[in-house]
Amino acid sequence: MRYDALTWLPDPKLRKRAETLDAVSRAALAEALCGNMSTHVVYCVRAAEYSEHADPTAPGAIPIGREMPGDEIARHIRPDGTLPFLFDGLRALVPLPPIAGAILRLADGTRTVADIEAALVSRGTDPAAFARGWRATFTALSRVNRLLLAAPSS
C-alpha cells in the first residue's frame, strides 16, 4: 500500500495517469509523493527455496491480527467503512467491505477461516458474500501488514 501511488493521489485525473505506469514507476512515484520512506524492507529467498504464499481461502488457515487482535481492529473501523492508518505521519484510509467488522470480531487467532465462515453463515450471511468479503478484508489488511495467516494445522 505504501508503494502504491494511488494511495496518495486523491485527484482522479492524476490517479488515471498513475494507473498507466509500470509497477516500478508507480512505486517510485509513491515514494516521491510521500517523501518520508527512510527504510525499505526486502524479502529474498533462493530460487530453489521458493515457497508459495499462504492461501487466505484455505479453510484451515487461521487469521491473526498483527499488533492488535481482530476485534480491536474492528473497533477502529470508521462509520464510512474505512480504517485509518498512519505511515510515518502520513494518513491513509483503507476501505473495507461491510462484513469486515463481523469477520474481524471472530478472527481471534484460534478460529480458522472455515470456523469464521460457519459462524457468519449460521447468522444468515450468504456463503458467497462471506467469500467475497473475506478476500477483500484479508487483501486490504495484509497490504498494511495487520492481518496475517497461521498455517493450517496438519
Secondary structure, DSSP 8 states (H G I E B T S, - for coil): -TT-HHHH---HHHHHHHHTS-HHHHHHHHHHHH------------GGG------TT-TT-EEEESSS-HHHHHHT--TTSEEEEEETTEEEEEE--TTHHHHHHH--SSS-HHHHHHHHHHTT--HHHHHHHHHHHHHHHHHTT-EEEE----
